[in-house]
Amino acid sequence: MADTKPAGKQISYRPRPEVRQFLEENAVKTYRSVQGMMDYLMDKVIEMEKKGDLTIQ
């Protein structure tokens, strides 16, 4: 039987109302779920940080 445990710890995030609205509206536009939209945005933030375009403090 294969081990189906997730690789990492589940993260709980409760966005502010305006952030939730932004995520929901843009998720619909791009045919993603809200979680998919968060993953996409975080990928972009990580990419920008690696390039030096963004500094996370």
C-alpha positions in Angstrom: 0.0 0.0 0.0 1.4 3.4 -1.0 2.0 6.1 1.5 -0.4 9.0 0.7 0.8 11.4 3.4 1.3 15.0 2.1 4.9 16.1 1.8 4.4 19.2 4.0 2.4 20.6 6.8 -1.0 22.0 5.8 -1.1 25.8 6.1 -4.2 27.6 7.2 -4.7 31.1 5.9 -7.7 33.3 6.4 -7.5 36.3 4.1 -9.0 39.7 4.7 -12.4 40.2 3.0 -10.8 42.3 0.2 -8.1 39.8 -0.4 -10.6 37.0 -0.5 -12.7 38.9 -3.1 -9.6 39.6 -5.2 -8.7 35.9 -5.1 -12.2 34.7 -6.0 -12.6 37.1 -8.8 -9.2 36.4 -10.4 -9.6 32.6 -9.8 -12.8 32.7 -11.9 -11.1 34.7 -14.7 -8.2 32.3 -14.9 -10.2 29.1 -14.4 -8.4 28.3 -11.2 -9.6 27.5 -7.6 -8.8 30.0 -4.9 -6.1 27.6 -3.7 -4.7 27.4 -7.2 -4.7 31.2 -7.4 -2.8 31.4 -4.1 -0.3 28.8 -5.4 0.2 30.8 -8.6 0.7 34.1 -6.8 3.2 32.5 -4.4 5.1 31.0 -7.3 5.4 34.5 -8.8 6.5 36.0 -5.5 9.2 33.3 -5.0 10.4 33.9 -8.6 10.6 37.7 -8.1 12.4 37.2 -4.8 15.0 34.9 -6.4 15.6 37.4 -9.2 16.0 40.2 -6.7 13.0 42.2 -7.9 11.4 41.8 -4.5 12.8 41.7 -1.0 10.6 40.0 1.6 11.2 41.4 5.1 
